[in-house]
Amino acid sequence: MDIIETKTDDITMRIEASLDSIRPYLEADGGNIRVLEVTEDKILKLEFVGNCHSCPMSTMTFKAGVEEAIKRSVPEIKSIEVTNLV
């Protein structure tokens, strides 16, 4: 395993840990969020699943919950994109 893979694995683990802190709230409403990719440029791509995919409040959930949790735990992420944000 090279150094780049190790750094990416560490970032992915920290992203998942930050998402785990808010997942109970998403799951309570029948939804969740999935990490699709972390690019070499440190752009995180996510996808809302379950009820979160079609929820009209998903934009607010993303800004106030998901984005805030990730930026606090993984400051090296430059931007976050949700591929299916309503």
Backbone as ProteinMPNN parsed JSONL, in Angstrom:
{"seq_chain_A": "MDIIETKTDDITMRIEASLDSIRPYLEADGGNIRVLEVTEDKILKLEFVGNCHSCPMSTMTFKAGVEEAIKRSVPEIKSIEVTNLV", "coords_chain_A": {"N_chain_A": [[0.847, -1.174, 0.0], [0.623, 2.168, -0.911], [1.649, 5.53, 0.062], [-0.275, 7.474, -0.694], [-2.659, 5.96, -0.911], [-2.937, 5.202, 1.762], [-3.34, 7.687, 3.024], [-5.773, 8.407, 1.799], [-7.399, 6.341, 2.73], [-7.401, 6.955, 5.47], [-8.664, 9.468, 5.445], [-11.154, 8.725, 4.395], [-12.05, 7.043, 6.448], [-12.3, 8.905, 8.54], [-14.262, 10.558, 7.442], [-16.429, 8.767, 7.306], [-16.728, 8.306, 10.058], [-17.523, 10.853, 10.916], [-19.946, 11.044, 9.561], [-21.27, 8.958, 10.798], [-21.952, 10.122, 13.192], [-24.186, 11.612, 12.628], [-25.88, 9.912, 11.326], [-27.876, 8.428, 12.841], [-30.006, 10.26, 12.997], [-30.733, 10.602, 10.335], [-31.431, 7.973, 9.71], [-33.603, 7.627, 11.401], [-35.602, 8.858, 10.032], [-35.869, 7.199, 7.924], [-33.81, 7.27, 6.064], [-30.447, 7.701, 4.69], [-26.922, 8.246, 4.099], [-24.402, 7.968, 1.643], [-20.976, 7.472, 0.971], [-19.512, 8.142, -2.045], [-17.14, 8.772, -3.389], [-13.82, 10.029, -2.919], [-12.031, 12.387, -4.394], [-8.767, 12.876, -5.96], [-8.284, 15.54, -5.743], [-9.394, 16.18, -3.365], [-12.169, 16.368, -3.263], [-15.268, 15.545, -2.107], [-17.693, 13.164, -2.836], [-21.023, 12.468, -2.377], [-24.046, 10.557, -1.727], [-27.471, 10.758, -1.156], [-29.632, 8.366, 0.288], [-32.511, 6.148, 0.467], [-35.299, 7.551, 2.19], [-34.154, 10.059, 2.365], [-33.284, 10.684, -0.139], [-35.457, 11.667, -1.63], [-36.489, 13.669, -0.089], [-37.795, 16.872, 0.611], [-36.445, 18.46, 2.379], [-33.805, 17.842, 2.214], [-31.714, 19.471, 1.263], [-31.381, 21.352, 3.306], [-30.733, 19.586, 5.373], [-28.311, 18.655, 4.4], [-26.682, 21.028, 4.364], [-26.832, 21.996, 7.067], [-26.279, 19.781, 8.635], [-24.797, 17.435, 7.497], [-22.67, 18.568, 5.855], [-21.524, 20.35, 7.711], [-20.684, 18.598, 9.785], [-18.757, 17.036, 8.444], [-16.864, 18.961, 7.555], [-15.92, 19.848, 9.996], [-14.67, 17.578, 11.039], [-12.976, 16.669, 9.013], [-11.074, 18.682, 7.769], [-9.458, 18.966, 5.518], [-10.894, 18.344, 3.262], [-11.945, 19.832, 0.347], [-14.281, 20.485, -1.068], [-17.752, 19.517, -1.08], [-19.956, 17.405, -2.69], [-23.247, 16.469, -3.413], [-24.66, 13.974, -5.187], [-27.321, 13.529, -5.802], [-28.992, 15.547, -4.799], [-32.005, 17.01, -3.793]], "CA_chain_A": [[0.0, 0.0, 0.0], [1.467, 3.348, -0.949], [1.304, 6.615, 0.979], [-1.514, 8.114, -1.143], [-3.767, 5.099, -0.514], [-3.052, 5.273, 3.217], [-3.966, 8.974, 3.336], [-7.162, 8.338, 1.362], [-8.089, 5.464, 3.671], [-7.566, 7.713, 6.708], [-9.688, 10.484, 5.192], [-12.431, 8.028, 4.262], [-12.446, 6.583, 7.785], [-12.752, 10.077, 9.3], [-15.54, 10.979, 6.856], [-17.443, 7.812, 7.779], [-16.946, 8.56, 11.49], [-18.317, 12.083, 11.055], [-21.3, 10.716, 9.119], [-21.875, 8.101, 11.822], [-22.488, 10.972, 14.257], [-25.508, 12.138, 12.236], [-26.681, 8.855, 10.709], [-29.1, 8.07, 13.574], [-31.071, 11.211, 12.654], [-31.162, 10.261, 8.983], [-32.081, 6.657, 9.764], [-34.889, 7.777, 12.086], [-36.557, 9.267, 8.997], [-35.844, 6.217, 6.838], [-32.814, 7.596, 5.052], [-29.041, 7.537, 5.011], [-26.033, 8.895, 3.142], [-23.333, 7.05, 1.252], [-19.783, 8.063, 0.356], [-19.255, 7.583, -3.369], [-15.752, 8.946, -3.832], [-12.993, 11.167, -2.537], [-11.126, 12.554, -5.526], [-7.394, 13.275, -5.643], [-8.338, 16.97, -5.432], [-10.075, 16.278, -2.063], [-13.593, 16.647, -3.43], [-16.04, 14.423, -1.596], [-18.962, 12.955, -3.529], [-21.95, 11.72, -1.54], [-25.362, 10.269, -2.284], [-28.538, 10.488, -0.199], [-30.361, 7.14, -0.032], [-33.752, 5.981, 1.211], [-36.174, 8.716, 2.201], [-33.379, 11.295, 2.2], [-33.138, 10.931, -1.577], [-36.584, 12.425, -2.17], [-36.988, 14.594, 0.929], [-37.623, 18.285, 0.26], [-35.564, 19.09, 3.365], [-32.461, 17.29, 2.081], [-30.735, 20.553, 1.114], [-31.126, 21.876, 4.644], [-30.027, 18.521, 6.095], [-26.937, 18.651, 3.908], [-25.957, 22.224, 4.809], [-26.781, 22.153, 8.525], [-25.833, 18.577, 9.322], [-23.764, 16.646, 6.831], [-21.521, 19.396, 5.483], [-20.924, 20.872, 8.935], [-20.001, 17.495, 10.481], [-17.567, 16.634, 7.684], [-15.87, 20.037, 7.582], [-15.357, 19.904, 11.338], [-13.825, 16.398, 11.267], [-12.035, 16.428, 7.912], [-10.923, 20.013, 7.175], [-8.74, 18.967, 4.237], [-11.854, 18.209, 2.161], [-12.099, 21.158, -0.243], [-15.696, 20.704, -1.36], [-18.603, 18.339, -0.928], [-21.034, 17.372, -3.683], [-24.231, 15.395, -3.274], [-25.013, 13.717, -6.577], [-28.772, 13.466, -6.025], [-29.644, 16.498, -3.909], [-33.317, 17.445, -4.309]], "C_chain_A": [[0.894, 1.238, 0.0], [0.899, 4.452, -0.054], [-0.013, 7.276, 0.591], [-2.721, 7.281, -0.724], [-3.998, 5.166, 0.995], [-3.729, 6.572, 3.632], [-5.438, 8.966, 2.963], [-7.973, 7.458, 2.304], [-8.365, 6.191, 4.979], [-8.667, 8.757, 6.552], [-11.061, 9.828, 5.116], [-12.934, 7.544, 5.622], [-12.958, 7.754, 8.63], [-14.066, 10.625, 8.77], [-16.657, 10.076, 7.366], [-17.753, 8.032, 9.258], [-17.787, 9.814, 11.697], [-19.762, 11.839, 10.615], [-22.017, 9.839, 10.133], [-22.482, 8.922, 12.954], [-23.867, 11.527, 13.917], [-26.417, 11.081, 11.623], [-27.93, 8.483, 11.503], [-30.28, 8.988, 13.246], [-31.621, 10.925, 11.261], [-31.949, 8.955, 8.985], [-33.44, 6.721, 10.445], [-35.988, 8.182, 11.113], [-36.531, 8.338, 7.794], [-34.828, 6.485, 5.75], [-31.399, 7.302, 5.523], [-28.238, 8.305, 3.972], [-24.867, 7.964, 2.883], [-22.194, 7.831, 0.603], [-19.561, 7.361, -0.978], [-17.778, 7.627, -3.714], [-15.116, 10.137, -3.125], [-11.969, 11.291, -3.651], [-9.724, 12.933, -5.046], [-7.325, 14.747, -5.244], [-9.064, 17.249, -4.126], [-11.502, 16.806, -2.196], [-14.338, 15.385, -3.029], [-17.366, 14.349, -2.337], [-19.812, 12.002, -2.697], [-23.255, 11.468, -2.276], [-26.339, 10.04, -1.127], [-29.272, 9.233, -0.658], [-31.61, 7.049, 0.846], [-34.603, 7.232, 1.116], [-35.433, 10.03, 2.024], [-33.237, 11.678, 0.726], [-34.246, 11.83, -2.115], [-37.143, 13.461, -1.201], [-36.764, 16.045, 0.504], [-36.715, 19.045, 1.231], [-34.104, 18.642, 3.22], [-31.388, 18.366, 1.908], [-30.379, 21.131, 2.475], [-30.361, 20.855, 5.491], [-28.56, 18.498, 5.692], [-26.153, 19.821, 4.486], [-25.767, 22.263, 6.323], [-26.209, 20.943, 9.246], [-24.62, 17.933, 8.694], [-22.511, 17.472, 6.548], [-20.779, 19.906, 6.725], [-20.125, 19.797, 9.671], [-18.71, 17.107, 9.769], [-16.488, 17.708, 7.748], [-15.19, 20.148, 8.941], [-14.353, 18.764, 11.556], [-12.734, 16.2, 10.227], [-11.804, 17.745, 7.161], [-10.185, 20.035, 5.834], [-9.649, 18.729, 3.031], [-12.157, 19.61, 1.641], [-13.538, 21.48, -0.597], [-16.44, 19.383, -1.268], [-19.748, 18.47, -1.926], [-21.95, 16.215, -3.354], [-24.806, 15.18, -4.665], [-26.507, 13.748, -6.829], [-29.53, 14.371, -5.075], [-30.918, 17.027, -4.557], [-33.344, 18.954, -4.375]], "O_chain_A": [[1.812, 1.346, 0.813], [-0.188, 4.319, 0.509], [-0.803, 7.611, 1.473], [-3.707, 7.831, -0.232], [-5.143, 5.185, 1.446], [-4.602, 6.563, 4.5], [-6.271, 9.462, 3.722], [-9.109, 7.792, 2.64], [-9.453, 6.058, 5.541], [-9.509, 8.908, 7.437], [-12.022, 10.321, 5.707], [-14.129, 7.631, 5.905], [-13.942, 7.609, 9.355], [-14.898, 11.104, 9.542], [-17.702, 10.556, 7.805], [-18.911, 7.953, 9.667], [-18.666, 9.837, 12.558], [-20.695, 12.363, 11.224], [-23.229, 9.955, 10.312], [-23.424, 8.473, 13.607], [-24.634, 11.876, 14.815], [-27.605, 11.331, 11.423], [-28.972, 8.238, 10.894], [-31.426, 8.539, 13.22], [-32.829, 10.998, 11.036], [-32.996, 8.844, 8.346], [-34.338, 5.95, 10.104], [-37.163, 7.889, 11.336], [-37.108, 8.654, 6.754], [-34.965, 5.986, 4.633], [-31.179, 6.739, 6.595], [-28.801, 8.934, 3.076], [-24.401, 7.262, 3.78], [-22.42, 8.732, -0.205], [-19.436, 6.138, -1.033], [-17.222, 6.67, -4.253], [-15.784, 11.112, -2.782], [-11.134, 10.406, -3.834], [-9.523, 13.268, -3.879], [-6.43, 15.157, -4.504], [-9.329, 18.406, -3.797], [-11.978, 17.58, -1.366], [-14.072, 14.298, -3.543], [-18.078, 15.347, -2.453], [-19.393, 10.895, -2.358], [-23.535, 12.08, -3.307], [-26.076, 9.235, -0.233], [-29.509, 9.052, -1.852], [-31.748, 7.773, 1.833], [-34.627, 7.898, 0.08], [-36.02, 11.015, 1.578], [-33.088, 12.853, 0.392], [-33.989, 12.674, -2.974], [-38.177, 14.069, -1.48], [-35.665, 16.405, 0.084], [-36.27, 20.152, 0.928], [-33.26, 19.03, 4.027], [-30.26, 18.184, 2.365], [-29.207, 21.373, 2.763], [-29.45, 21.218, 6.235], [-27.677, 18.342, 6.535], [-25.072, 19.626, 5.04], [-24.667, 22.533, 6.807], [-25.704, 21.072, 10.361], [-23.544, 17.893, 9.291], [-21.413, 17.102, 6.965], [-19.549, 19.89, 6.77], [-19.012, 20.056, 10.128], [-17.687, 16.875, 10.413], [-15.318, 17.395, 7.973], [-14.014, 20.502, 9.022], [-13.311, 18.961, 12.181], [-11.685, 15.629, 10.524], [-12.286, 17.908, 6.04], [-10.276, 21.015, 5.094], [-9.214, 18.898, 1.892], [-12.579, 20.479, 2.405], [-13.974, 22.621, -0.446], [-15.86, 18.301, -1.361], [-20.417, 19.501, -1.999], [-21.492, 15.113, -3.052], [-25.375, 16.098, -5.254], [-26.93, 13.971, -7.964], [-30.602, 14.003, -4.594], [-30.915, 17.439, -5.716], [-34.35, 19.537, -4.78]]}, "name": "protein", "num_of_chains": 1, "seq": "MDIIETKTDDITMRIEASLDSIRPYLEADGGNIRVLEVTEDKILKLEFVGNCHSCPMSTMTFKAGVEEAIKRSVPEIKSIEVTNLV"}
